[in-house]
Amino acid sequence: MRTTYRSSLPHRPLVALASGVLPLTLVGACALPSSEASTESKGPVTVRYQGSANAVGLQELAADLGYFPTIRLKWVGNTTSGPQDIQSAATGQTDVGGAFSGAVVKLIKAGAPVKAVVNYYGEDAKSFNGFYVKEDSPIRTPRDLIGKKIAVNTLGAHAEAVIDTYLKKNGLTPQEIDHVQLVPLPPNDTELAVRRGQVDVGTLSGVLQDHAIATGGLRSLFSDYALFGAFNGGQYVLRDDFIAKHPAAAKEFVTGVAKAIEWERSTPRAEVIARFTSIIEKRGRNEKTDNLKYWKSVGIPSKGGVISDEDFTRWEPWLVDSGILTAGELQPSKLYTNEFNELAQDAS
């Protein structure tokens, strides 16, 4: 079994099971009863969500742009873990959550009553997950990673799937891959952990990656974009009972997020950064905006975040190798829907 290390750094998600998946019995016990899934309620619909410190989520951008005329967003805290975020949605602690495609598969397989409704992050030539070492690190090849520590934001998600795929494609055996040690760390702490030598490699993306590069002293080892090219990385999920009770709100939320994606794609970079800065300053959470200057792109290749089977089948080999699925078990069409995304009608 792969060796993993738990970080002692503070992290306060709503659910403590950041790297696992809630069993079916727990999901069923915590989710809202199906009897509540009846007719669309009148008036504003509150959508509870978790955010990310020093960053602006697509739902927050959509709200600020006026794309949610009848939805009221309610921030209930921050998360640095996709699996934890969608577990919170599945158990009724929030109404929406976002995570890596493989984590969505794992949660739904466990019996969680959720559906993927729109892609919310992805990788392209400008925005991607990179794996960085110190400039003078002896690590140069995939084989050099055996016995080394790699910081990831959480276990069983995007970074782990990319690392395992990278190592497998470069000829490492399952036994050798098990000896590449994964260390869960909050993304905001990763750069410093690499520089201090607490880990050998750090997973960095977005403005955190660009800040680290601008500071100097780090070297890129590989990236998920180099491995796969442009791709959609993960989806927002809504709970089945929320969709049944609030179909109009579900459509407004998904379409609003889709429009926010296209707004980021088509708006001048300086204007996007200014908007993000304004949103963070207005919400008053004592956050920093310095890193926003490094923002480059929305990253999501599909128009309006439209989901396709490939967003899940891309990870099928890893899901099977990890024991999450058996060969031939994956049925993407049962995991997602584009019916609430108005931009799906004319997506190319």
N, C-alpha and C positions, 0 to 999 in steps of 0.2 A: 504494500500500500504506500502511496505517496506520503512523504513527510510534510506536514504543514505546521505552521507556527501561528499562534494567536497573539495579536497585538494587545498590549496593555494600555494603549492610548485611548482616551475617552471618546465614546460614541454613544449617542442616546436615541436609537431608533424606537419606533413604537413597538416593534416585535423584536425579540432578541435573537431569533433564529435566522441570522443573516445569510448563512451559507447552505442551510438545509431547506426542505420543503415540508410544510405542515401536512400531517397525515390526513386522510379523508375524513376520519371521525372528528378531528379537531376543526377542520374547515367547515364541516357540516354543522358543528355545534356553534361556531362563532358567526357564521354568515346569517344575514337577516332571513327570517322565514319567508317561504314562497307565498304565503297568504297576503303579504304586503305588496306583492307584485300584481297590481290591479290596473287601475286607470291612471292616465296622466294627471298629475296634480296641477292646480291652477296657481298662477303667480310665480315668482322667482323660485328656481330650484337651486339649492345649495350643493356644491360639489366640493367635497373635502379632499385635500391632496397634501402630499409632502413635497417640499422644495429642496434646493441645494444652496448651501451658503455661498455667497459671493457670485451667484449665477442667476440667470433668468430662464425659467422653464418656458416651453412653448405655450402652456396654458396661461401663464402669467402675461406673456407677450400678447396672446390673443385677447385677453381681458383688457389690457391697456389700449389695444388698437380698436376696441369697440366691437369685437366679433362675438361677444357673449351678451346680447341684449336682455335675455331672461335668465341667465345663469349668474349665480353669485359664488365666486371662489372662496373657500375657507382654508387658509393655510394652518396646518396642525403640527408643524415641526419640519425638520430636515432629515434627509437620509443620504447616506453615501453608498447604499447597497440596492441594486435593482431587485434581487430576490426578496429582500425584506420589504421593499416598496410594494411589490405586487401581492405579497402575502397579506400586507395590511389591507389592501383592497379586497382580497378574497374573504377576509374574516370580518369585514364590515367596519374596520377602524377608519378607513378612508373609502372614497368612492372610485378613485382612479389611481393606478400605479403604472410605472414603466420599468421594463427590464429587458435584458438580452433575450433574443429569440429562444435560445436553448433553455433558459430559466422559465420562460413562459410555457414551453413544452412540458418541462418537469412538473410545474405546478398544476397544469390542467390534467396531466396523467395521474397525479395524486388525488384527483377528484374535485379540484377547486372549481366553483361555479363562476368562471370568468371567461371573457372572450376578448381576443386581441382586435382592436378597432382602427389603429392607425400607427404607422411607424413614427417614432419620435427622435431617433438618432441614427446616424450612419457614418460611413467613412468615404472620403474622397481624397483627391490629391492634396487638398489644403487642410482638411480636418481628419485626423486619424489617431488611432492608438499606437504610440511608439514605445519601444522598450529600450531604456537608456542605461548606460554604465558610465562610470567615471572615465575621463579622458585617458588616464593611464592604466585602466583596467586590463588585465591579461586576457579577459574574455573576448574572443574574436569569432568563434564558431559555435554552432549549436551544441557540439559535443563538450565544449568548455563549460556548459551550463550544468553538467552533471555534478551534483553535490553543492550547487550554489543556491542562494536565496533570491527569489524574485518577489518583489512587492506587488500585490494585486489589490484592488479595492474590496473584493470579496471572493470567496471560493465558489466553484460550480457555476461560473458565469462567463461573460465575454472574454476576459483576459485569459482565464484558464483554458477555454476552448481554443483560443488563438495560439497560446503557448504549446499546447499538446499537438495541435495540427502542424505547427511549425517544426516541432521536434520529430514528429512521425514522418513528415515529408523529407526530412533531412537524414533519415535512416536510423534514428534511435529506436531501440527496442522498448516495449512496454515497461520492462524492468528498469531500463536506464531512465526512461521518462519519470518513473516513480521516484527517482532520486534527485529530481529537480524540485527544490523545496519552495513552496508557495507561502508567502507571508501576508495575511490580510492587513492592510493599512488604509486609513482614510486617505483619499487622493491628495488632500491639502498637506499631508505629512510626508508624502512619498519622496519628493525631491530632496528634502533635507536628510531623509534616511539613507538615500544613495550617497549623498555627499559625505555623510558621517561614517559610511562603511557599515551601517547596521544591516543593510541588504546589499547584494551585489548588483542587482538590476531593479529598475523601477518602471512601472507602467504609467505613462503620462499621456494626457490628451488635452485638447482644447487649450484654453488660456494658460493652464498650469504647465503644459508642455512648452508652449512658446516662451513663457517666462523663464523656464529652466534653460532653454536654448540661448535666450538672450543674455542670461547671466554668465554663461560659458562654463567650461570645465566638464561637460558631459558629452558623451558620444552615442549616436544611435546604433543599436545593434540590429534591429529589424522592426518592421511595422506590419499591422494587419492589412493596410492598403497594399503594400508590396506583395503580400501573400495572396490576397483575393481580388485586388482591384477595388473599384467603388462598389459599395453594397450597403443595404439597409441592415442596421445592427440590432434594433430592438423595438418593441411595440408598447404603446399604452394599452392597458386592459381595463374594461369596465365589468362590474359584476352583473351576472345574468338578471338578478332581481331588480337592479337599478335600471337596466335597459328596459325590462318589462314594465316597470312603474313609470319611467320617464323617457319614453322613446323620442319625444321631441327634443328634450334636453340632451339626450345622447347624440342626436344628430347635430344639434347646435355646438356641442363640445367638440366632436370629431371634426366637423367642417371648419370650426373656428381654428383648431390646431392646424388643419390642412392649409388654411389661408395664411396663418402665421408663418408656416414653413415657406410658402411662396413669397410672402412679404420679405422675409430674410434673404431669400434667393435673389430677389429683384431690386432690393433697395441698396443704395450706395453704402459701402462699409462704414463710413464715418457716421452716417445717419443711424445705422443699426447700433453702433456702439453708444451713440448719444442717447438713444432710446433705452437701451439696457441700463445705462448709468442713471437715467431719470427714474426708471422703475425701482432700482435698488435703493436709491436715495429716498424715494417716496414711501417705501414700505417700512423704513425705520427699524431695521433689525441689527443695527450696529455692524454693518458689513463693509468690506473694502471694495472699491471699484477700480483700483489700479490695474489689475490684470485684464480688464475688459479691452484695453487697447490692443491686445494680442488677438482678438477675435478675427477669424478669417472667413468662415463659411458655415452654412447650416449643416452641410455634410450629408444630408439625406438625398440620395440620387433619384428616388421615385417622385413624380409630381404629386404634391399634396400628401406625401407620406403613404400613398396607396400600397397596400400589402399584397404580396404574391406568394405562391407556394415556395418559390426559391428562397425566400427569406427564412424558411425553416429547413428545407431540404439541404441547404448549404452545410448545415451542422449535423446532418444525419450520421455521418461516419463517427464523429466525436460522441454523439449521443449514444450510439451503439457501443463504441469502445469503452465508454464510461459506465455502461450497464444501466443507463437511464431508459433506453429502449432496446427492444430486440430487433433484429434485421427484418425489414418489411413492415414494421409496426406503425411507422409514422404516417399519419393522414392529415396533411396540412389544412385541407378544406374545413376540417372540424375545429380548427384552432382559431380561426379569424373570420371577420366579415368586413367588407367595404361598403355595406349598405347604408351606413350613416355618413359616408364621406361624399359630399356633393361633387368634389373635384375628381372623384373616381370615374364619373361619366365620360369625361373627355381626356382622361389621362392617357398618355402615350405609352 
